[in-house]
Amino acid sequence: MAKKVTISVPDDLYERMKEWRSTTNFSQVFQRSMSNMIRKKEELRQKIHDELDLSCVVERLRREKAEFEANFIEEGKQAGLEWSRTAHYRELQYALGWRPEKNPFKDEHLGDYFSQVLKKQSDRFTISGRTAQKRFQGFIDTYLSGWKEGVESFWNEVKDKM
């Protein structure tokens, strides 16, 4: 059911409206105009709300990603330290010269070790499809950087004591 609303218009606008009264339904013009204006305001409000929510979500995900990557680096570093404690001198020297960019699974000296360690890491994720595997490769690279850092930290502690 339609409700009646009284609106006020300035005198000069009223005079100009009188001219068009016979060919214009002012009620319909007002309804259409108000509907459009309200729709635009609601869309703007929703857009602002969505962007605020989205920016909050993006910020939260950014923090979680940084924390997740830091954990991977730290886990790799701890694994590198543990490996170094039991490594033979030659293995340690090899690891110090080893570059994480190489395929760790095919390395003739560290391949078996990395296959076991990184298998445990991959079990933490459900990996299917190339995109997921690519993403996991990024985590492996992060882990390996931490591992290398752990080996280097160990070496820096013991090299002057030998």
C-alpha positions, 0 to 999 in steps of 0.5 A: 500500500502506498504511503503519502509524503509531503515534500517542500520545494522552493518557490522558483522550482514550484513555478517551473513545475506548474508548467509541466504538471499536465505532462509529468507525474511528479509522484512517479518522478520522485519515487524513481529518483528516490529509489535510484538515490537509495539504491546507490547509497545502499550499494556504496554502503555495501561496497564500503562494508565489503572493502572494509571486511575484505581489507580486514580479511586480507590483512589477517591472511597476510599476517597468518601467511607471514607467521606460517612462513616464519614457522617453516623457516624456524622448522627448517632451521631446527632441522638443520641444527639437529642434522648438523649435530650428528653429521660427519665433518665431510657431510657438514662441509658439503652442506655448507656449500650446498645451494637450496635452489638445487632439487633437494631430492636428487642431491647425491649426498642429501637426497635421501635425507631431504626425501624423508624430511620433506615427506613429513612436511608434505603429509601436513598438506593435501596436495593435488594439482599443479597449483597446489604443488607449486605453492607447496614448492614455495614452502619447501624453498622456505623450509630449505632456506631455514635448514641451510641457515640452521647448518650455517649457525651450527658451523659458526658456533663450532668452527673456532672450537675445533 
